[in-house]
Amino acid sequence: MISHDFDYHAPTTIADAVALLSRYGERSAVVGGGTWLIPNMTYGAQRPEVVIDAKRLQLDRIFEDGDDIVVGARASYGHVASSGLIRANVELLAVMSSGITGGPQIVRQGTLGGSACYGNPSSDVPACLVALNARLRLCSAAGRRDVAASEFFLAPFVTARRPDEILTEIRLPKQAGSVRTGYYKLKFSTGSWPIVTAACLAEPAGAGHFALRIAIGGANAIPVSFETQAPAQPRADDLAGITVGVGDLIISEVSDEFAGSGYRRTVAPSIVIRAIRMAIQGDH
Ligand SMILES: Cc1cc2nc3c(=O)[nH]c(=O)nc-3n(C[C@H](O)[C@H](O)[C@H](O)COP(=O)(O)OP(=O)(O)OC[C@H]3O[C@@H](n4cnc5c(N)ncnc54)[C@H](O)[C@@H]3O)c2cc1C
């Protein structure tokens, strides 16, 4: 049970939503699927005076806009995982969304936008958005701005979203059909939070090589990413060479009940190698 009083609004337009945010700012919270906000309010970790429910803002659509696929901030994991547009153009998002735990409630109710705004470093979403060069569209009474995913996640549970802004869309550049996807996560058990995740996008670059874009989640306070190349048939020492600097990217290592200091930094190269193999050799 939520023990503190709050006002509830369910605006039907973005203009009304941002007017509320402009008025109440830090005293308010937008609710997406509520799978994080409501439990947090129940045990007092978040105590907004005003709750602004996004459910009537029609932010759950997934559509094409020129070279982008647009995922509304309220699109659920289930919606993303089953979208033909997502599978055809940004497969990594479908792969990631299909692997979310928590059962049907989380899959149907948890949203990509809510996860991004919460900024939990252990979530699957932030690193995948960085890998995909996503842009997050934020609206306020002053107008709108797009923030690159690589600049959106600032620290654990801290994002570039200002208190008077609502996330409305996540915009993802469409990928060429030749891009291959690998996504691997190391977990303590099936239902526990990921310890380290690695997303790999591999695009044929000629001369028997792939251009790789790799993002690592769960290990560092914010996602880290890098680009490199790999042969189409990499040997173990090729992969070891590619991942030699991975540990050094993890400058603010996450440490928790699943893994103490140093563990994530140590295992990250192996997790990256698995994601690369999944992408270019189809090792699933
Ligand atoms: C049992 C369980 C299992 C889970 N398993 C996984 C897993 O395997 N992998 C994983 O990554 N995550 C997992 N999660 C976390 C899950 O991804 C998040 O709970 C969910 O994505 C959050 O989305 P939401 O819409 O419910 O957010 P909400 O709870 O509605 O909101 C979260 C935060 O974001 C803010 N917010 C929400 N929408 C907006 C918006 N449009 N604009 C501005 N601010 C907004 C809220 O104010 C709040 O601070 C799990 C959670 C549970 C409870």
The ligand as a Gaussian input file, in Angstrom:
#p B3LYP/6-31G(d) Opt

LIG

0 1
 C       10.015000      -8.905000     -11.537000
 C       10.773000      -7.949000     -12.428000
 C       11.644000      -8.461000     -13.392000
 C       12.368000      -7.581000     -14.223000
 N       13.241000      -8.090000     -15.137000
 C       13.998000      -7.248000     -15.880000
 C       14.941000      -7.729000     -16.821000
 O       15.094000      -8.930000     -17.033000
 N       15.697000      -6.815000     -17.478000
 C       15.527000      -5.477000     -17.290000
 O       16.229000      -4.691000     -17.912000
 N       14.609000      -5.001000     -16.449000
 C       13.845000      -5.847000     -15.729000
 N       12.931000      -5.353000     -14.856000
 C       12.749000      -3.907000     -14.745000
 C       11.752000      -3.447000     -15.789000
 O       12.445000      -3.363000     -16.994000
 C       11.249000      -2.105000     -15.422000
 O       10.474000      -2.317000     -14.251000
 C       10.397000      -1.459000     -16.498000
 O       11.013000      -1.423000     -17.756000
 C       10.157000      -0.028000     -16.130000
 O        9.203000       0.463000     -17.033000
 P        7.848000       1.069000     -16.475000
 O        7.122000       1.600000     -17.661000
 O        7.100000       0.098000     -15.639000
 O        8.429000       2.253000     -15.600000
 P        7.721000       3.057000     -14.433000
 O        7.736000       2.250000     -13.187000
 O        6.409000       3.588000     -14.889000
 O        8.743000       4.292000     -14.318000
 C       10.125000       4.101000     -13.992000
 C       10.755000       5.498000     -13.791000
 O       10.773000       6.185000     -15.036000
 C        9.966000       7.381000     -14.976000
 N        9.223000       7.438000     -16.233000
 C        8.491000       6.429000     -16.782000
 N        8.046000       6.783000     -18.001000
 C        8.482000       8.042000     -18.214000
 C        8.342000       8.959000     -19.304000
 N        7.673000       8.653000     -20.427000
 N        8.931000      10.175000     -19.200000
 C        9.623000      10.510000     -18.080000
 N        9.788000       9.693000     -17.023000
 C        9.222000       8.462000     -17.087000
 C        9.088000       7.214000     -13.737000
 O        8.749000       8.477000     -13.157000
 C        9.974000       6.393000     -12.825000
 O       10.905000       7.205000     -12.159000
 C       12.189000      -6.196000     -14.060000
 C       11.294000      -5.676000     -13.107000
 C       10.596000      -6.544000     -12.301000
 C        9.627000      -5.957000     -11.296000

